[in-house]
Amino acid sequence: MSDIQDRIVIITGASSGIGEATAKELASKGAKVILAARREDRLQKLQQEIESSGGQAVYKVTDVASHEQMEELAAYALKEFGKIDVMVNNAGVMPLSPVHEKKIHEWDAMIDINIKGVLYGIAAVLPSMRERKEGHIINVSSIAGHLVFPASAVYSGTKFAVRAITEGLRIEECGNNIRTTIISPGSIATELTQAISGSELKAAIIEETKIAIEPASIARAIGFAIEQPADVAVNEMIVRPTIQQL
Ligand SMILES: NC(=O)c1ccc[n+]([C@@H]2O[C@H](COP(=O)([O-])OP(=O)(O)OC[C@H]3O[C@@H](n4cnc5c(N)ncnc54)[C@H](OP(=O)(O)O)[C@@H]3O)[C@@H](O)[C@H]2O)c1
């Protein structure tokens, strides 16, 4: 198989932004998508939207920070479709703040969702992919996984970690015919900035995101990685607005 038609794809963080756009893009190309996030109303609406456009989607309310719930998500996909071709570990949060403000709960959330969530996603799908000697794990990092900015110390730390984990996984699993892709978006127009709790910083970041491009641009890049022939792995991509300098 070298295209998207009939691929079984789990997408975390499918209730908005990049995950939602990815679900629509892949479903429009014939993938069967399993939508995961915490907000059920959003997942339900997206499932209906995809199905009314002729696509196929199911959803499962899932908190990626729960190892048990991620295992249940993979088990659900296997029960519904018999296999998992692609796992898109996309869910993430970005409550930026300077370190001295000691927003410990926000640090914990970023570590639990952005790092542990990706690890739990890998852990949940890897056994069945190793057994089949086929699979593709796509992890969403960020331009902040390549560069550090003021107030991004912890967020960048989590996104650097996503890149390190994905590269480690690539080295360990390429011999098992499992592909890995790191995708690092630049500024994308989504709800991600809403979680910034400092009002001045939030306003400044929202001002910076005026150059943001649509989440569909990342969805297309994810589609490109998936549709390559099985012996071709697109291991890493940076996709940002043309005008974005850093
Ligand atoms: N937007 C950008 O400029 C940009 C740039 C670089 C990287 N990224 C990365 O892209 C990814 C997607 O973000 P986005 O920009 O599309 O933002 P978004 O619109 O805020 O979407 C984030 C998604 O993550 C989900 N999520 C958050 N915590 C979760 C949890 N504990 N369990 C399950 N799902 C959870 C949210 O769903 P629920 O709240 O319903 O659970 C939502 O669907 C993130 O990893 C982000 O770091 C974004």
The ligand as a Tripos MOL2 file, in Angstrom:
@<TRIPOS>MOLECULE
LIG
   48    52     1     0     0
SMALL
NO_CHARGES

@<TRIPOS>ATOM
      1 N1         -0.7220   26.1220   16.3610 N.am      1 LIG1
      2 C1          0.6010   26.2630   16.2370 C.2       1 LIG1
      3 O1          1.1000   27.3400   15.8840 O.2       1 LIG1
      4 C2          1.5080   25.0910   16.5190 C.ar      1 LIG1
      5 C3          2.8500   25.2390   16.2250 C.ar      1 LIG1
      6 C4          3.7120   24.1870   16.4890 C.ar      1 LIG1
      7 C5          3.2300   23.0250   17.0400 C.ar      1 LIG1
      8 N2          1.9140   22.9000   17.3290 N.ar      1 LIG1
      9 C6          1.4650   21.6410   17.9300 C.3       1 LIG1
     10 O2          0.3900   21.1290   17.1950 O.3       1 LIG1
     11 C7         -0.3800   20.2660   18.0320 C.3       1 LIG1
     12 C8         -1.8560   20.5920   17.8480 C.3       1 LIG1
     13 O3         -2.1300   21.8750   18.3590 O.3       1 LIG1
     14 P1         -3.0890   22.9280   17.6400 P.3       1 LIG1
     15 O4         -2.2580   24.0620   17.2070 O.co2     1 LIG1
     16 O5         -3.9550   22.2570   16.6770 O.co2     1 LIG1
     17 O6         -3.8900   23.4550   18.9190 O.3       1 LIG1
     18 P2         -5.3900   23.2500   19.4150 P.3       1 LIG1
     19 O7         -6.3620   23.7200   18.3910 O.co2     1 LIG1
     20 O8         -5.4480   23.8670   20.7670 O.co2     1 LIG1
     21 O9         -5.5170   21.6640   19.5320 O.3       1 LIG1
     22 C9         -4.9480   20.9360   20.5710 C.3       1 LIG1
     23 C10        -5.6370   19.5920   20.6280 C.3       1 LIG1
     24 O10        -5.0260   18.8120   21.6520 O.3       1 LIG1
     25 C11        -6.0590   18.2150   22.4040 C.3       1 LIG1
     26 N3         -5.6200   17.9320   23.7640 N.ar      1 LIG1
     27 C12        -5.0740   18.7730   24.6640 C.ar      1 LIG1
     28 N4         -4.8570   18.1330   25.8270 N.ar      1 LIG1
     29 C13        -5.2610   16.8480   25.6450 C.ar      1 LIG1
     30 C14        -5.3170   15.7000   26.4770 C.ar      1 LIG1
     31 N5         -4.8910   15.7240   27.7380 N.pl3     1 LIG1
     32 N6         -5.8230   14.5650   25.9520 N.ar      1 LIG1
     33 C15        -6.2770   14.5110   24.6890 C.ar      1 LIG1
     34 N7         -6.2480   15.5640   23.8630 N.ar      1 LIG1
     35 C16        -5.7580   16.7200   24.3440 C.ar      1 LIG1
     36 C17        -7.2090   19.2050   22.3750 C.3       1 LIG1
     37 O11        -8.4400   18.5310   22.5750 O.3       1 LIG1
     38 P3         -9.3010   18.5010   23.9260 P.3       1 LIG1
     39 O12        -9.0780   19.7960   24.6230 O.co2     1 LIG1
     40 O13       -10.6960   18.3030   23.4300 O.co2     1 LIG1
     41 O14        -8.7860   17.3150   24.6760 O.co2     1 LIG1
     42 C18        -7.1130   19.6830   20.9410 C.3       1 LIG1
     43 O15        -7.8160   18.8180   20.0850 O.3       1 LIG1
     44 C19         0.1390   20.4690   19.4500 C.3       1 LIG1
     45 O16         0.9870   19.3990   19.7910 O.3       1 LIG1
     46 C20         0.9310   21.7570   19.3430 C.3       1 LIG1
     47 O17         1.9520   21.8250   20.3120 O.3       1 LIG1
     48 C21         1.0320   23.9020   17.0660 C.ar      1 LIG1
@<TRIPOS>BOND
     1     1     2 1
     2     2     3 2
     3     2     4 1
     4     4     5 ar
     5     4    48 ar
     6     5     6 ar
     7     6     7 ar
     8     7     8 ar
     9     8     9 1
    10     8    48 ar
    11     9    10 1
    12     9    46 1
    13    10    11 1
    14    11    12 1
    15    11    44 1
    16    12    13 1
    17    13    14 1
    18    14    15 2
    19    14    16 1
    20    14    17 1
    21    17    18 1
    22    18    19 2
    23    18    20 1
    24    18    21 1
    25    21    22 1
    26    22    23 1
    27    23    24 1
    28    23    42 1
    29    24    25 1
    30    25    26 1
    31    25    36 1
    32    26    27 ar
    33    26    35 ar
    34    27    28 ar
    35    28    29 ar
    36    29    30 ar
    37    29    35 ar
    38    30    31 1
    39    30    32 ar
    40    32    33 ar
    41    33    34 ar
    42    34    35 ar
    43    36    37 1
    44    36    42 1
    45    37    38 1
    46    38    39 2
    47    38    40 1
    48    38    41 1
    49    42    43 1
    50    44    45 1
    51    44    46 1
    52    46    47 1
@<TRIPOS>SUBSTRUCTURE
     1 LIG1         1 GROUP 0 **** ****
